[in-house]
Amino acid sequence: MGGLVINSLPMKEKKFILIVFIVFIVAVGLNTLNAQSRGKDRQQQQQQQQQSSEIKVDAQNQYMDENKLIASGNVEIAWEDYRIFADYLEFNQDTKELLARGRVTMSSKDTVITGEKLTFNLKDRTGEINDTYGQMPPTIRYTTDKLTQVDNDTLTFKKLDFTSCTQCTPRWKITCSKGKIKKEKYIEMSNILFRIKKVPIFYLPYVRYPVDKDGRATGILMPNFGTSSLRGFFLLNAFFWAVKPNVDLTLYFDYYARAGIGVAEEFRYLFKHMDGHIKFYLFNYKKGNIVGAEKTSDYYLKMEHKQHIDFLNTRITIAIDRQSDANFLRLFSNNFDSVLTRTSRSMASIDSSFANVKLSISGMQNDTFYTFANKSTRLSYLPQIRLNWNQQKLWVLPGYFSLASSYTTVNRVGKSYDAEDLIYVSDVSSTRLSLNPSYMLGLLRFPWLSAYLSMETKFTYYPKSKDPNSKELRIVAEPLQLYYHSADLTLKGPVFSKLFETRNSKFKHLIEPKIVFRYVTKVDEEARKRLIPVDYFDYPSYSYVGFSLSTRLLYKSKSSKSSAREILSYTISQDYYFDPELANRSRKIEGGFPEFSQLDNTLRLRPSRDFSFDASLTFNHYLKSFTNTRIALNYRNPDSVISGDFYYNANINQYAQVNYILNRKIIGGSLNINFPRFPLRFNSNVNYDITDKEFRLASFRLTYDYQCIQFRSELKLFRYSGRVETQFNAGVSFGNLGMVKDFLGIEK
């Protein structure tokens, strides 16, 4: 499967992925070998300590018959971490064989087993107990006719009844034909029949139930099933393998009746100086599938690796978020956060620092997919080398000096998914060397007034430029040098404040003005026409003066020892441009370049820790209207029956007020109902597009906790960017066995 995907990638991406995987596998392998070696040493030490221990017996009556110790009446046996209680005991000191009768109770660490008869060999740690009842924390209980211990950590059985329900009469239980118990790890069961009360519900050939404290044990997760109007009936399955205490692997198998079959692996690891995870999902479409007969497969790869090296305080970071086709995630994702656009980022970097000097070498790729246009844009930075000297004192001079330098090769590419041949069409690329010295000087520093001056020079060298006389983009091998100087004067204050007191509370009101004046020298216009603009870095800065005014209200109870809490804040801000054309990047409103920015208003209200109200209004002086309106209310209280949120968004692009896809009004929210002593919970989420007059998303979930069992069902309705779908899914979990998540890591 991996070869099929890798062979379809361009050569640069092949090399990048192969290098990443080689570094990743070598690092993980070395740490695994070290961990295994340390584990073997610890096991040998534990075995030596256990072999040197002695048995201690306390009873009402005990005597020796040749080499056999016989005891009766409240017999108590102490040996290593075992404690055994019985009515009668026979112990052979030569063979180390123990026989206990009566109502025998045997405990070790967190395990308790009781039975009528126990035979146990202390030398090889084997034995069996009849008519067994066992308990393991936190709530696991089981019964079996005979439980056999084959080594220090393994017990085997035939025909076992098992439950983790806390009720006196369990709400559910599992009956299996055979299996084994790995102490503090899992219970392995074959041919299981799951019952609720006495009613058989379903049969599974094999299950591993985790019994360790964090629930990490090898076994099959509870499957998730449902139906979709787009993908048909689906069944999601997963198998979890706890390879080591710090390493695990999850294998996924998804079946969609109308779409096809998906398989995945997710590998996670955690070591002293590194950690990370890697997940690869491959989907094979069936013939006549939902995306077209020509499509055979798609893939999704997500990886993150972090590693620390003591030398020069070095950090290695690798992050990959890739898919073969952006439409693949649009059709299969159940996450509604990215409706109109989705950005995936992949990068690899090495960062080292010494004192105030930091060196960074990285490669980065950002893919933004616009679902409404069925197009994507790719920005790649390969390589990107940065050397920074952060805020350093210069002799006895006041203030701080910084120096930032970078070398970058950047490429921007566009791709259309409507074309028959999905070939990338090169848009523009550029190489640049940048040097940015800066100096910051504090002018005033009072509690009620502060001011500082920041000066910077930005020098950028481009080995190539474009021909300004050509109508098409024509790159010529003529170097280009661009530079400008800027100075920022920031004044905060004077701050006005007043304290109000009541019988039990204190309120403090503050008014905080702020003025920012930026002056930027002009860039040579003839040189700027030769510039190859690729990203925001290539756009020169501009001169402006900005003003903002904030008012805040702080609250504190006189009896509270915590700090004051902000319950109200309001900020209004606006900028005036000295160069309107440059500030607006040559974009006009009503035939002219705006001299003023939009007037931003932001309000935050927190009357209590559970309730919040946020509102932001953006007023456009030239359009005489509000271009952006955002209102959000949120109420979250774990002790409350009802919680939820509400939001309203209205957006208008000031440069494109008509026929722009992102100009729309949206209303939505969520409602959650949870009765503290009632097992039913309700969660809902609704998103309604006022502009198109249709629901983009409606999600309703019911969760029913039947004591030790959790049933979950969900109904979702999607309608956005060409995806129209009604989806229903359901699942069940009991105890430590959770439900399967979808391939993006979201529980169905």
N, C-alpha and C positions, 0 to 999 in steps of 0.2 A: 504493500500500500504506500509506504514512504517513497519508494522509487518512482512510482507513478506521479506523485506530486512534485518531487524535486526535479525530475526531468523536464517538467513543464515550465520551470522557472528560468528567468534570464541568468546568464553566466555570473554577473556580479552578485545576484542574490544567492546563487548556489554557493559561491565562495564565502560569502558572509555567514550563511547558515551553517556551513560545514565547520568554519573556524569556531563559531559560537559553541557548537555541539562538542567539538574536540576539547576545548577548554573546560566546558561543563562536565563532561564524562571523566576526564582525568582528575579534576578537583574532587568530584564526588567519590571516585574510586579510592583515592589516597586516604580521604577521611574515613571511608567505610572500613578499609583495611586496618587503620589505626584503632577505630572503635571496636572492631572484632577482636583485635589483639588484646586491648584493654579488658574486653568482656571475658575472654578466656582466662586471663590472669585472675580476675575477680572470682570466676567460677571455681578455679583450682583452690584459691584461698578459702572459699566457703566450704568446699568439700573437706579440706583438711581440718577446719574447725568443727565440722559436724562429726567427723570420724573420731575426734578426740573427746566427744561428750559422753556422759554416763547417764544411766537410767536411775531414777529415784522413785521409790514406791512408799506410799503411806496408806495403811489400812488398819481396821480394828484387830484383825488376826492375820499373821503371816509367819511362815516357817519354811525351812529348807528341806527338801527331799532329794538327797544326793546333789545333783547340779541344777535342780529345778526349784525356783521360788514359787510358793503357793500363798496367795493372799485372798481374803474374803472380808466382806463388810465395809461398805463405803471406801472402796479402793480408789486411790488417786495416783496416777503415774505421770511423772514429769520427765520429758526427754527432749532436749533441744527446744524447739518452739512448739512441740506437741504437748497437749494435756489430754489424758484419757481417764474417764471415770467409768467404773463398772462395779458389779456386785461380786464378781469372782475373777481371779487372775491366775494364770500359769505362765511362768517365764523361764525359758531354758537359757542359762547363762553361757553355755557353750555355743549353741547355734543361733542365739539371739532371737529366737522365735517366741512370740507372745500370743497367748490365747485369753480373750476376755469374754465373759458371758454376763447375762442380766441385761438391764437396759444400758447399753454401752454408749457413751458420748465421747467423741474424738474431735478435738479442735486444734487448728494450726493457723496462726496469723488471723486471717479474716474468714476462715472456713469452719463450719460446725457440721458434724455428721453424727447421727445417732442410729443405732440398730440393736438387734438382739444378740448377735455374735460377731466377734472381731478376731481375725487371725492376722498377725502382722510380723514381718521379719525386719528387725531394726538394722540388720547388716546390709541387705540389698534394697530396703525400703519398699517392699512389696507386701501385698496382703489383700484381704477382702472382708467386707462387712455385709451381713444379711439383713433383710427387711429394713431398708435404709430410708432415712429422711434427712435431707441436707438443706443448709442455708448458706447463702453468700450475700454480702452487702451489695447494694443497700436493701433490696427487697426480694431477692431471688430465692425460690423454694423449689425443691424437687423430691420425688419419691421413686424408688426402684426396688426390685426384689433383691438384687445383689450388686454391690459396687466394688470393683476390683482396682487396686492401685498397682500399676505396672512399673512405675518409677516414682521419683520424688515429686514430680510435677504433673503426672498424668494418671487419670482415673478412667476406667472403661465401664460400660454398663450395657444391659439389654433391657428394652422396654422401660422407658422413663416417662413420668408425668412431670411437666415443668411449667412454672409461671413466675412472673415478677410482679404480679398484682398484690396489693397490700390488703385486700379485703379478706375477712375470715373465710368466706366462701368466694374463691377467686372468680372474677368476671370472665377471665379467659385462661386457657391453658393449652399446652402443646403435649401431644402424645407421640412418642417416636419409638422405633423398633430397636435401634442401637445407636451407639455413639461414644464419645469420650469427653472428659472435662480436663482442660488445661488450667491449672490453678492460677487465679488472678488474671486470666487472659480471655478464655472463651469456653462455651459449651458447643461441641460439634454433634449434630443430630442428623440422622438419616431416616427417610420415610416418615415425615412428620404430618400429623393431622392437627390443624388448628381449630379449636372449639371456642365459641362464645357461649358461656353457661354450659349446656350439654349439647348444643347444636353444632354439628360439623360445618365449617365455613369453607375451608380450602385445604388442598394437599400440596406439599412441596417435597421434592425428593431429597433435598439437602439444605441445612441451615447452620450457620455459625453465629451463635449469639454472644456478643461481647459482655464480659463480666468485670473487666478492669474499670478503674475509677473514671477514666476519661472516655470510655466506650470505644477505644481503639482495639478492635479485634478482627481478625480475618473472617469474612463471611459475606453472604449475599444480602444486599439491602432490599427493603420492601419495594416491590415494583410499583410503578405509577402508570395509570391507564386513562384513556379518555377518547374523545372524538373531536375532529375538526372538520369544518365544512371545506377547508382548503386542502388539508393533508390526510383526511380520512381518519379511521381508527388508528390509535397509536398505543404502544406499550413500551415503557422505559424501564430498563433493567441495569443493575450495577453490581459489581463484585469488588469488595474492599479487601486488600491484602496488607496486613501490618508486617512489613518485611523486618523492621527493627523498631525499637522504641522511638527512634528519631527519623525513620524512613517508612513511607507507605506508598502504595500504588492502588489506584482505583480504575477498574475496567468497565466501560459502558457499552451497552448494546441497545439501540433504539430501533423500533419498527414502526413505520408509517405506511398504512395500507395504500394510499394513493401516491405517496412521494417516493419512498424507498427505505433504505436501511442505513443507519449511522452507527459507527463504532468509534470508541475514543479510549484514550488512556490519560490518567492524571497522576503524575509522580511528584511527591513532595519530600523534602529533606530539610533537616535542621542540624547543623554542627556548630562547634564553638565559634568559628570565625566566618561561617558562611551559611546561607539558607536560601531557599527558593522553591519554585514549583514549575512544572512544565505540563501543558495539556495540549493534546493533538486530537482533533475530531475530523473524521473522514466520512462523508456522506455519499453513498452510491445511489443514484436515481434509477428508478425502474423505467421501463420503456413507456412512452406516452405519458411522461410525468407532468407535473404542474408547471414546470419552467420551460418545457419544449423538448422535442424528441432528440435534438442534437446534444443536449446536455447529458453527460454521463456521471460526473462526480464533482464535488466541491470539498474544500477543506478549511479548517479554522485552527490556527496555532496561537497559543498564548503562553508566554514563558517569562519568568522573572528570576534572576540570580543576583545575589548580593554577597560580596566577599571582602573581608578586611585583611590587609597585610600590614604588619607593623612597620616595615621599611617605608620611611617618609610618610607615614600615616596614609597609606594608599588604600583606596576603595575601588573595587571593580563592580560595575553594575551592567547587567544585560537585561533588557526588556524587549519582548517581541509580541506584537499584536497584529496578526496578519490573517487574511482570508483570501481565498482564490478569487472570489467575486463578491463585491459589496452587496449585491442583491441577495446573496445567500443568507446573510444575517437579517436582512429586511424581511425575508419570508419566514424565517425560523425563530427569530428572537421574540421572547415574550416580555421584553423590557420596553416600556413605552417612553423612557426618558429621552431618547433621541428619535424624534418623530420625523423631522424634516432634514436633519443632517446627522452624520456620525463620523467622528474622528478617531482613527486608530494610530498609535504611535509605537515605533520600534526604535531602539537605540542600544548602543554599547559604548561604555565610557570607562576610562581609567583616570581617577582624580587623586592627586598627591599634593600634600601641603607641608610646608616647612616655615615656621614662624608666620610671617604675614604674606608669604609667597604661595600661590596656588597654581598648579599646572593641571590642565584638563585636556585629554585627547579623546575625541568621541566621533561617532558616526550616528546620524539620526535620520529618520524618515517619518513624515507625517502624511497620512492619507485622509482626506476629507471627502465623504460621499454625500452628495446632495440628492436625497431621495426624490424630491419633487421634479428635478431636472434629469434624473437618471444619468448623472455625470459625476466625475470625481476629479480632485486635484491632488497631486502628489508633490510635496516639498521634501527634498533630500539634501542633507548636509554631510558630505563625505569627501574629505575628512573635515573636522572642525577642531582646531588647536587653539587653546586659550591660555594665556599666561597673565596672571593678575598679581599686582602688588597692592594690598589693601591697606588703607588708612594708616599712613606712617608719618611720624613726626620728622620734620626736617630741622636738625640742629636746634636752635633756640627759637625758631620761628613759631608763631601761633598757628593753630589750625592743623589740618591733616592733609597729606598728599596721597593720591592713589594713581596707579597706572594700570590700564587694561589694554591688552593687545590680543589680536586674534588673526588666524588665517583660516579661511573658509572657502570651500567649493560648494556652491548651492545650485540646485537644479529644480525647476518647476515643470511639471508634466501634466497634461490634461488627458482624460480618457472618456469616451462616450460609450455607453452600454447599448445604445440603439443601433450602432453600426453592425453590419453583418460580420466583418472581420474585426475582432476586438484587439486592435493594435494601438499601442501607445503612440501618440503624436507629440514629438518634442516641442515644448513651448519656448523655454528660454533657460539659459544657464549662465553662471558667472563665477569668477574667482576673485576674491578680494583679500587684501591685507589691511588691517585696521589698527590704529594706535590712538588711545584715548587717555591723555593725562588729565587729572582733575585735582582741584584744591578746594577744601571746605574750611570756612573760617566762621567761628561763632562770634557774633557781634554783641548780643545781649542775652543774658541768662538770668531771668527773674521768675519767681513762681507765677507771676501774673503777666509777664511779657518776655518774649524770646525772639531773637532774630539771628539769622545766619546767612552767609553768602557762599554760593557754590559756583565755581568757574570750571569750565571744561573746554578742551579742544578735541575735535574729532577729525582725524586725518585718515582717509581711505584711499588705497591704491588699487586700481583695477588694471590687470595686464591687457585686457581687451575692452573694447567699447563698441557702440553701434554707430552706423553711418547716419547722421541726422538728415542727410539729403535724400535718402532712399525711402520710398513709401512703405516698403516691406522691411521686416526686421533683418538687417544685414550686419553681421558681426565682422569687425575689422581688427587686425592685430595692432592697434594703436593704444598705448597705455593711457590711462586717465587717472588724474589725481584730483580728489575732491576734499576740501577741508572747510571747516567753519569753527568759530569760537562762540561760546555761549556763557552767559552769566545769569544766575538765578538769585534773587533776593527774596527771602521768605520772612514774613513778619507774622507772628502769632500773638494776638493780644491787642490792646490790653484786655485781660479777662476780668469780667465783672461777676461777682458772686454775692449771694445773700443766703443766710441760714435761717430756717424757720423751725420752730420747735412746738410740738404738742405734748400732751401728757405722757405719751408712750413712744413717740417717734421723733425723728429728726429728718428734715428735708433741706437739701442744698440745691439752689438754682444757680446755674452758670451760663454766661453769655460769652462765646469765644469767637471773635472775628479772626480772619486769616486773609492775608494778601500775598500773592506770589507775582513777582515781576520777572519776566524772562526776556533777555535781549540776545538775539542770535545774529551774527554777521551774515551778510548775503553770500550765497554761493554763486559762482560765475555761471550765468545763464547759458552761455555757449557750451560750457563744459557739462552742465546738467542735461542738455539735450542729447549728449552722447552717452549718458548713463543707461545701463541695462538694469531696470528695476525688477527685482525678483521677489523680495519680501519687504516688510516694513523697515528693515534696517537701512535700505537704500534710499528711503525718503528723508530728506534733511529736515531738521527741526525748524521751528518758526517762533517769532517773537509774539508775546501776548502778555496781558496782565489779567490775573484771575482773582476773583473775590469770593469768599464764602463766609457765611455766618451760621454758627451753631448755637443752639440753646439746649441745655441738658438739665434734667431733674434727677437728683440722687436721693435715695431713701435708705434709712437705717433705723432699726428698732433699738431703743435704748437698752433693752435687755440682751440684745444680740452681741456676740463677740466677733462676728464676721465683719468683713468690710462692707461699705455701702454698696447698694445695688442701684443700677441705672434703670429707672422706670419710664423715662421719656427722653427722647432726643429728636431734634428737628434741625436739618441742615439745608440751606439754600445756597447755590453756587452758580457762577457764570464766568465766562472768559471773553475778553475783547482781543481781537486779532489785529496786529499791526500789518500783517501780510495776508489778507483774506484768501487770495488764490492759493498760496502755498498751504495754508492751514486747512483748506477744504479739498486739497489735492485736485484742483482744477474742476471741481464739481460745483454746479450752480443751482440756485433756488430762485425761481421766478426770473430767470435771465441774468442773475447777478451772483457774485460771491458774497456770502454772509460775512459781515464784520463781527457779529456776536455769535457765540455758541448758544446752544439751547439752554434754557433756564431749568436747572435740576432742583427738584424738591424731594427730600427724603425724610420720612417720619417713621420712628420706631417707638412703639408703646408696649411696656412690660408691666402692667399693673400687678401681676402675680407671677410666680415662677412657672405656673401651668398655662398661662394665657399670654399670647403675643399678637400684636397687630402691626403690620408693616405696609407702608404705602410709599410709592414713588411716582411723582408726576414730572413730566418733561414738557415744558412749554416752548413752542417755536414762535419767535417774534415775527418772522417773515410769513409764516403760514397762518398766524393768528389762531393757533389751535394747539391742543395737547397731542404730541406725537407718540409719547410712551406713557402708559398708565399701568401700574402694577399694584394690586391690592391683595393682601394675604392675611388671613386670620388662622390662628392655630391654637388648639386646646389639647394638651396632653397631660393626663393625670392618671397614674396607674391605679389609683383607688376609686376612680370615677366610673360609672356605668357607661357613659357616652364620652367619646373623644373624637377628634377629627380636625380637618382643616378645610379652608375655602380660599380660592384664588380667582382673580380676574386680571387678564392681560390684554392690552390693546396696543398694537405697535404699528407705526407708520414710518417708513423710511423717508427722511426729510428731502433726500435727493431724488426719490422715485415714489411719488405718492400714488401713482396709478399703475395697475396691472403688475404689481410686484408681489411674488408669492408669499413673502414673509409679512406683508401688510394684512393683518388679521386680528380678530378679537376672539379670545378663548376664555371660557369659564369652566371651572371644575372644582373638584374637592374630594375628600374622603370622609367616610363615616364609619366609626368602629363602635360596636356595642358589646360589652363584656360584663355580665352580671357576676359579682364576686363568688356567689355560692350556687351558680347555675352553670352546667357543663357546656352550654352552647355559646359560641362566639361568632360575631358577624363582622366582616370587613368588606368595605366597598370603596371603589375608586371610579370617578366619572370625569370625562373630559369632553366638553362640547364646543364645537367650532361654530361661533356665532356668524362668522363671515360666510361659510359654506352651508350653514344651517343643518348640521349633521353631527351625530356623536362620533368622535374619533376613537374613544375607548370607553367601555363600561365593564367593570370587573366586580364580581360579587363572590365572596368566599364564606363558606360555613365550616366551622370547626367544632366538632363535638367530642368532648373528653368523657369517655365512658369509663371513669375511674382510671384503669391502667391502659386503656386503649384510646388512641386518637384517630378519629375519622375526619377526613378533609375532602371537600368538594368545592369546585370553583367553576364559574361561568364567565367567559370573557368574550367581548365583542370588539373586534378591530375594524377600523375603516380609515385608512390613511395611505396616501402615496401609492395607490393602486392595490393595496392589500385590503380585501374585504373578507372577513372570516368570523365565524362563530365557533368558539372552542369550549369544550367541557372536559374537565379532568377530575379524577378522584384518586385517593390513596388512603392507606391506613398505616399506622406505626404503633408499635407496642414496646414499652420498655426502652432498651438501648438500640432497638432496630428502627432507624429513621427511614424516611421516604427518599426516593431517588430524585435528584435535581436534573434540570435540563442541561444541555451541553455548555451553556453560558454561566452555569453555576447558580441558577435561580430555581428555588423549589416550585414545583408545579402546583 
